[in-house]
Structure formats: structure tokens, C-alpha cells
Amino acid sequence: MQNAEKQSLMLKKNSSKCGILRQSGATTIVLKEKLPREHGVIPDLLRMIRNMLPSSELDDLHLENNNITDTELIKLAEMLPSSKLNRLMLNNNQIGDAGAIKLAEMLPSSKLDSLGLESNFITDIGAMKLAEMLPSSSLIRLGLSDNQITDISTVKLAEALSNSELLGLYLNNNQITDVGTIKLAEALLSSKMVKLCLSNSQITDTGAIKLAEALPSSEMYSLMLSNNQITDIGAIKLAEMLPSSKLAWLGLNDNAISDAGAIKLAEILPCSKLTLLQLSDNQISDVGKTILNNLKYSNGEDINVWT
């Protein structure tokens, strides 16, 4: 029996005996829940996965929520060039800059097109290395939400976008201000980006206006800006740009938008491509909410508005 087959059987044995793994078909492995680190459970499983990567068809690996450290990730990253992995999800672990840097270095020689590193401990150091390697990688999705990223590395990520294949960038819940947001907005004009997530940041009307101005000349389909500091000024500018944009999803929950911004959005929505507008937890009155909730497209279908 070949080594890959032996490793696959061992994984299946662990799955049925311990409820640790779920294998969907022949190409996906998911660690189902947070595992105890006692007795080397995590290191042993990661070792098995590393051993089977070079000779297996595995292309989708989910390792979220398991306290995986930089040391363990570095060993796994070294196997990426010899694997067929397209998707690697490492959200909510204990990954810092060392692990992120090693992953970045392996990207150009790997087949990865989707990388999830959300809810870890990555700072600008690791994010800048990922930005540096982005143009020479195959990544179309990069998740870096809920880390320790500031405008410093956001600017570097923005500069890399125009020379990359990236379609989706997730930067929610970091320390990004208008400075980084403006650079991202400028990058949208010459990139392939269709989805940008910047919720839970420190974005004001200044950043929102720059993003709005970039929309008509971009490929953007989804823009998430919930839980920021956007007022009616930013909301009105976004509304004005909607008819000439490709935007279908716009997230503006938990900002400082009142009836003025809401009514402007309501006026523009039927003329736009928007199918989802999120406006919950703003300063919109019952009157404004009623106007929004009664919106319909020209074909009579309701517009999906969250108030």
C-alpha cells in the first residue's frame, strides 16, 4: 500500500474513533472542532497531513480553531510547493509573523489560491511580507481580518493589488484608518478586486468618499464598511456612485448615518445593481426605515435592505 493511502486510512481511523476529522470526498480535510493539545494530538495529525500532501489529491485543508503555532505552521508551509493544495484555512489559531512570513515565502511555488489567516496575531511585519509575495502568487482570496494590521502594511497590500490576481481581500477588525483606505481605493482602479471588507476599522467620510469615487472605474461587487465612523456625507457620496458601479452588496451597519443618508440611498437604489444594503444600527428614524423597507426594483421585486 502506498504511503498516501496509509496516511488516508489513518486519518479516517482517527475520524471515526475520535470525531476529529471530517473528510469530504477525496480532496477535503476539515478539523471539526478545537482539539486538545494533550498527548500530541495536534502535532501528530499535522505530521500525518504533511506526510500525505506530496502524493495525495488533497486540495482543500481546513485547520481553523486549533491553536496551531508558528513552529507547526512553518513545517506545514514547507510542504506546500510539493502539494496540490488550493485552499488553506488557518483562521483562529496562534499564528504570528514568523508563520505568516514562511507562508508568504512559499506562495510563489505553491498552488494556493485561497488563504485564510483571520483571527491570529499577525502584525505589519507578516502582512508586509504577504504583500511582497502577492504579485508572484496565485492567490485570489486573502483573509487577514482580526489581526494587528495598521495602515503601514495596508498601504503595501494596496500597492501589490494591481500586479496580483487577488479578487477578495478581508481586512475587517484591524487598525486601518483613512490613510490605508485611500490607498486601497486608489488600487481598485487598476486591480481585479471584486470584494473588499473593511468593517470594524477607523474609517471616516474621507475614506468612504475615496472608495465611492473609485467604484465606477472598478470591478467591485461587494464592499463591507460596517462599524466605522461614516456619516451622511460618506453615505450620500456612496449613493451617488452606485448607478455607475457594479456594486451588488454594500455593508454600512453600525455607522453614524441618519435619515438624510438613508433617503439618498433609497432614491438611488432602484437605479443601481445593488441587491443587498446593510444599514442596521445607524441613526435612521422609523420614517427612514419605512422608506427603505418599501423599496422595490423596477420589476416590482423587493430590495433586500437591512434596517
Secondary structure, DSSP 8 states (H G I E B T S, - for coil): --HHHHHHHHHHHHHHHHS-EEEETTTEEEE-S----GGGHHHHHHHHHHHHGGGS---EEE--SS--BHHHHHHHHTTGGGS---EEE--SSB--HHHHHHHHHHGGGS---EEE--SS--BHHHHHHHHHHGGGS--SEEE--SSB-BHHHHHHHHHHHTTS---EEE--SSB-BHHHHHHHHHHHTTS---EEE--SSB--HHHHHHHHHHGGGS---EEE--SS--BHHHHHHHHHHGGGS---EEE--SSB-BHHHHHHHHHHGGGS--SEEE--SSB--HHHHHHHHT-B-TTS-B-EEE-
